[in-house]
Amino acid sequence: MPACATSTTGDGNSSDGASATPLVYATGDAEPTCLDPHVGGNYPQALLASQVLESMVGLDDEGQIVPWIATEWQLSDNGLTWDFTLDPDATFSDGTPVDAEAIKVNIEHLQDPETASSTGYLAVQQIAEVEVVDETHARFHMTRPDAALLESLAQPWVAIQAPSGIERGQDANCLTPIGSGPFVVTEWVKQNHITLDRNPDYRDTLSSVGDTPADAVQQVTWRFIPDATARFAALVSGDVDVIDNPLPEQISQAQSDDTLEHLDAPRPGASNRIELNSSQIPFDDQLVREAFLAATNIDPSIETLFEGTAARSHSALSSVEPFALQSPERYAYDLDLANDLLDEAGWTEHDADGIRVKNGERLTVRFPVTGAQSTQAEQALFEQLQASVREAGFDVQISLLDLSSWYAALGAHEYELVSAPYTKIGPDVLRILFHSDSTVPAPSGYFANHAMIADPSLDALLETVATESDATVRAEAAQQAQQIIADAAVILPVYDQQNHFLYRAELEGVRSLPTVQTPWLANVTRS
């Protein structure tokens, strides 16, 4: 049954020929429960929101901030006031204006506890008030300087929606958020597909992606195909045009197939990492955390499972971040060292299964995993990690959960290990993930500091990263913070967060947005 079925009309671009054939995009990510990216704020929402909504600012391919809805901006000398000038011709797809009042409504919507925002809420939490100066000028009053504000405003989880849509209430807005982007949501058949029709009033305002070709596709069918084999088979047969989350072996196959193309778009922000819950036994003991890291031998597994599509990371930050600090010495495999550290920590006994025991308790760590966040290759990697650390006497108990159960396990602190990808542009992601304030849940119930690290010296450095406008000072603080995180042994970096797309070779203009590397389908044509 369709969850919604609405329609839009307008002349738009030419719908003759190839452009009239819908572009079929098949995703392996979880189907969102809500299409409004303000609500919650996960990556599947961002994938689709990037086709429908626009952000205040964007990024170019060099990582520089560029105009989008806002054409100009100015920061006061004390860092507490931002003045934004808005595009006077911008309108939402329902004809209402993208004006300063709309910006104010959106920031308040993100900050409203009833919205249950997590990613967006954390991005705008330093905004005290939005002042409507006039229709095309919005003034942000800050609680403190925020050096990462423009980076935050570029993200799809902070994208701007029509107040007329928000006013309908969350249930309606989750079905059809109203934006000013290149497409409009016109149908959602749950567990099957979403239909996006071309917005006839879309303006080419994001310079980093170029102008929309006259023969660009007029409609996108957004299908949900969770099985990677079925998704790839549909691409090869031509039933779909673009897929995400291909298996490593499928990427290799596509690279030797003239009918397919590959787009590699690693995400910015944090690396893909496993976090050790330092607030609970046994990882409340640093010796045990260090032993776990030393017992982990995953480099051969990454090479085998990912077939060259992923490289080992030794940093809390993605390799695309200029401030990333690699610490390979912290994550070197050394089984003898792991055994010595566990002996020193008092885990000297072993049971009949070879698991270490202390005071009658086994050295057991719980590791909840969800297929909505971890690919098949990644789940296989976790199983090989499980076998690796067992050699030192760790009992890693992996539980494969659906997404809601996974969130519930995290909220109840029923984990000692967790892999929780988090995408945010720039080094301020370190504050989101490792500041002691982030051990406190957002209104949505989500908290981002899963390592539960609380270190005043680290907090001070992360505050500098968040507030300092001097790039040199900011870089030094970010690297010092990463060193503290590495020395605390609270994370196991694995690799950059992966974004791989495969598409039919007859398509032109397939690309990703430089913000968080979501696909941009507005400029796609068929040759």
N, C-alpha and C positions, 0 to 999 in steps of 0.2 A: 504494500500500500504506500502511495506517495505520502511523505511527511508534509510536503508543501508542493503546490503547483501554481506558480504565478507566471505572468508573461510581461514582456516589454516590447515596445515597438519603436521604430525609427528607421531612418534611411541608412545611417552608418556607412561603412565601406561597401564596395561591390560584393555581392554574394554570388556572382556568377562563377561557374567552373569549379576549380579546386578549392577556392575559399569557402564554397558552400558545403563542402564535405566536413562534417565535424571532426575535430582533432580528438582522438581518444587517448587519454592519459590514464595509466593503470598504476595505482599506488599499492605498495606492500605495507605501508604504515597503517596503524589502527584507524578505523573510521572515527572521526571526532563525534563526541556526543553533543557538541555545540560548535557552530561555525563562527561565533563571535570570539575572536582571539583574546579579547579582554577577560573572558571567563576562563579561569584556569590558566591556560597559556602554554600549550605544548607544541611540539614540532609539527604533528599532523595538521593542527589548526593553521600554523604559519604557511604550510605548503599551499593551502587553498586561499587563505586570506591575501596572499601576495598577488592573486589574480583579480581580486575584487576591491581591495582597499588600498589606499595610498597613505604614506607616512608623512610627517612634517618635513623630514629631510631624507636624503638617500646617500649612498656611497658610490664613488666611481671605482674603476678596476684597480686603482692605486691605493684605495682605502681612504680617500679624501672625502670629506663631507661635501655634498652638492645640494642645490635647491630641489625641492619637490613641491609640496603644498606651500611651504614657506619659501619665499623668494629671496629674503634677506633676513639677517639676524645680527643683533649687537648685544654684547655683554658689558655690564657696568664695571667700573674700575674695582669695586669691592666684591665682584663676583656674585652678587645677591639678586641681580635683576637681569633677565633676558628679554629683549624686545624683538618680536617676530613680525615681519611684514608678510602678508598672505597674498597669494595669487588672486586678483580681483575677479577673474573670470571663472574661478573654480566652482563647480556645482556637483552635488551628489547625483546619483543616477535617478533619483525621484524628483529632481529639479530644484531642490532646496539648496541654499548657498553654503559653501565651505567658508564660513566666516569666523571671526574671533569668538563669537558666542558658541559655535560648534566646537572649537578647540577647548573652551572652558568646560563644556558639558562632557567631553571625552575624558579629560583629566580627572574630573570629579567622578565619572563613572568608573575609571580604573581604581580610584582611591576608596570608593564606597565598599564597605565590608560585604554588603549584600551582593555585589558583583562576584565575589569569591575569586578575585584575580590573584595570581601568584607571580608570574613572570613580569607582566605589565606593572603590577603593583610595586614590585621591588624596583622597577626602572624609574618610576616617577615619585618615589616616596620623599624626595627632598624638595618637591614643589609644594610651597605653602599655599599659594593662591594663584589663580589665573585672572588677571584684570583685563576686561574688554575695553581697550582704549577707544577703538572705533571698529567699523566692520572689518577692516583689513589689517588691524594691528592688535596683537595679543601680547600682554606683558606677563611674564612668569616671575613671581616673587618666590625666592628660594629660602629654605630654612638655613642653608649653609651653601658655600660654593660647591658646585658639582661639575667637575672637569669632564665627566662622562655623559653629560646631559644630551648633547647632540648625537652621540653614539647610541644612547638609549632611545631617543626619539626616532631613529632610523629603523628600529626593529618592527616587524609585523605585529608583535603583541601589543604595540602602542599605536597602531595605525588608527586613522581618523574615520569615524563612522557618522552617519547622519543622525542628529538628535531625534529626528522624526522616527527613526528606526528604534533607537534606544528607548524612547518614550512608550513604545508598544508593550514593553515588558520583556523579561529575559526569555521566556518561552518562544515568543514570536521572533525576537531578534536572533536567537540561536539558530533558527531555521533559515532566515534570509537577512543577514546583515546588509545594510545599505551603504555603499561606498562611492568613491569617485574614480575607481580604477577601471581597467580596460574591459572587465567582464561583470556581469550581473548574475546572481544566483536565481534561476527560474524554476528549478525542480530539484527535489531531493527524495529519491527512493531509497529508503534505509536499507543497508546491507547490500546495495547494488551499485547505484551511481548518483552523481550530482550533475545537473546540466547547467552550464554557464553560457550565456548568450552575450554577444558583443554589446558593450555600452556605446550607443550611437553618439553620445556626447563626450566621449573620452578625449582629453587633450593630451598631446605628447609633451609632458612636462618634466620627465626624468631624463636628463641629458645622457646619463651613463648607458642607457639602453638604445638610444637612437629613436628615430621616427618610425611609426607604424606603417608598414608597406600597404599600398592600396589593395593588394590581393591577400592580405593576412587572413587567417582562419576566422570565421564568424561565430563559431560555436565550439565549445569544449565539452566532451563527455568524460567526466571524472569517475573512473571505475575503481571499485575496491576489490582487489584480487590478492588475498593474503598469502596464498601459496606461491612461493618463488618459482617453482617449476612451471606451474600453470601460467603465471604472469609472463615468463620468458617465452613460452610456447605461443602465447597469443601475440607477442611482438614478432616472432619469427614468421608466423603465418600471415601477418598483416592485419589481424583483428584489432590490434591496438597500435598506436603510433609511438608512444613514449612510455617507459617504465622507470620506476625508481627502485632502489634496494636490490639490484641484481646480485646473484651469488658470484663469488670470485671467479669460478670456472666459466660462468656465463659472460663475464667481462672479457675473459681470455678468448672465448669463442667469438664474441662480437668483434674483437679487434682483428680477427682473420676472416671476417665475413663482409663482403663488399656491400651488402644490403643494409648493414647496421653501422651506427656511429656511437661513440662513447664520450660522455662528458664527465670529467672528474672535477668535483667542486668541494674540497675539504672545508669544513666549517671553521669559523673563527672562534675566539673565546677559549674555553677550556678544552683540554685534551679529553679523550675517552679514557676514563680511569676507574679503578676500583677503590672505594673508600673504606677505611678501617674505622669502625666505631670505637673511638678512644674513651668513651664514657662507660663502657661495659666490659665485664670479664669475658675473655682474657686480654682484650686489647687495651684495657686501662693500664697495662704494664708495657712500657716502651720496649723492654727487652723482648717481649713476645711479638710486638709489632715488627721490630727489626728482624726477628727470627723468621717471621712469615715472609717478609720481603726477600730475605736471603734464600729461602727455600723455594722461591718461585722461579721456575725455569720455563718461560713462555716464548722466548725469542724463536726457537725452532718451530713452535706451533704457529706463530704468526706467519712465518715464512711459508709453511706448508699449507695452512688453512686459507690464507688470503692470496696466495699465488702472485705475490708482488704488487697487490693493489693496496697494501697498507704497510707502513714502516713503523717499527717500534719507537715509541715516545719515551722520554725520560724527564718530562716536564709537566707541570700542572696546566700549562698553557699550550694551545695549538701551535704547531710550527709556523703557521701563517701570521702569528702575532709577533711583531718586532721585538717585544720585551721578553719573549720566552727564554727561560733559563733551563738548559738541559743539565741533568745531574746523573749521568750514567753510573757513577761510582756508588750512589746510594742504592741502585737497583740491580747490582751485579749478582748473579747466581752463585751461591757458596753454601752448599749443603753442610759442610763441616762447621762453618760459622753458625748456621741456623741451629744445629744440634748443641753447640757450646752455649749459645744464648739461652736456649730453652732449659738447659741444665742449670745455668746461673739463675734463671727465673724460678727454679724450684719444680719444674715439670720433669722430674727425673725418672718416674715410674712409667711402665708401659703395660697395657692390658693385652689380652690374647690376640687382639686384632692389630697390635702394633701402635695403637693410639696412646699418646702420652696421657698420664694421669697425675693429678695433684690434689691432695686432701680428698681423695675419693671421687673427684670430678674429672671427666674426660676433657681433652683439649678440643672442644667442639665449637665451631663457628657456623652460624646460620647465614645463608646467602640466597635471599629471594631474587628471582630473575623473572622478567616478563618478556614474552616474545614481541610485545608491542614496542619495547625499547631495545632489545638485543636481537641481532640477526641470527640465522642458523649457524653461520660460521663463528660468530661470537659465543654462542651457547656452547659450541664444541670446544672453543678455546677455554671457557670456564671449566669444562669437564677435565681438560688436560691440566689446567692449573690445580684442580682438585687432586688429581693423581700425583702431581709434582710435590705439593706440600705434604701429602700423606707420607712421603719418604722421611720427613722430619717428625712425623707423629701428629700432624693436624688432621682433624676430622671435619672436613668442609661438607655441610649438608645443603645441597642446592635444591631449592623449591621453585618449580616453574609455575607461575601464577598469571592470571589475567591481570589487566592493568589496574582495575579498581582494587583487587586484592593486594596487589603489589604496593599501591599507595597506602592501603590500610596497614600493611606490615611495617612500612616506614614510619607512619604516624604513630604506631604503637611501640616503636623502637624494637621491633622483633627482628633484628638483624645485627650481625657483626661485620658483614661485608655487604657492599652494595655497589652496583654500577648504575649511575644515574646521570646520563648525559645532560649537559646544560649549555645552551648556546647564548652568548651575549657578546656583542662586539667590544673588543678592547680589553685592557688589563683589569678594568673595574670588575670583571667577572670574578676575580680573586676575592674581592670584598663580599660578593654575594655568596660565595661558596665557603669561605673560611673565616669570616668575621664572627666574633662571638654572638653578635646580634642575630645572626642567621641561624642560630640554634632555636630561636623563638619562631613558632609558626606564623605565617601570613594569615590574613582572614580566611583564605581558602583551606587552611589547615596544613599547607605544605611548608616545609622548612628546607633550606638548601645546604646547610652545613651538616651533611651526613657523617662527616668525620668527627663531629662534636668537639672540634678543637677550640679552646678558649685561652688565648695567650694575649695579654695586654700589649706586649711589644709588637706582636703581629698586627693586632687591631690598629695600633698607631700608624704603622706603615701602610696598612690598607686605607686608612683615612687620608693619608697623604696622596696615595694613588687616586682616590676619589675626588680630592679637592684641589690638587696642585695643577696649575695651568702651565708651569714650566716643564717642557717635555723631558729635559735632562734629569731634573729632580724626580719627576714621576717615574721615569725608567729605572733610576737607581732604587727608589722605594719598592717598585714592583719586583725587581730582582732580589732584593734583600728579603722581601716577603716570601718569595718562592723558595729561597734557601731555608728559611725557618720551617716552611711546610715540608720540605724534603727531609730536613734534620729531624723533624717530629715523627717521621715514618707513619704518616696517617693516610697516604695514598699510594697506589700502585699505578702509575701511568701505563697505558697500554698502546694507544696510537691516536692519531688525530681522529676526531669525529668524521665519519665517512659520509659523503654524498656522491653517489654514482648514479648517473642516468644513462640509459640506452635508448636509442631512437632510430626510426627508419631513415635511411640515407636520403630519401627523396625530400625530407624536410629541411628547410633552411631557417635560420634565425632562432634555433633552440639555444638557450643560454640560461644562466642562473644569475640572480641578483647578488651583487657583492656584499650585501648586508649579512644575511645568514645563509646564503647560497640556496635559497628556495628557487624553484624553476620560474622562469618568466616566459609565458606562452603567447603574449600579446603580439609579438612580431613574427610568429611562425608562418611560413608559406610552404606550399608544395611545389616542387619543380616538375 
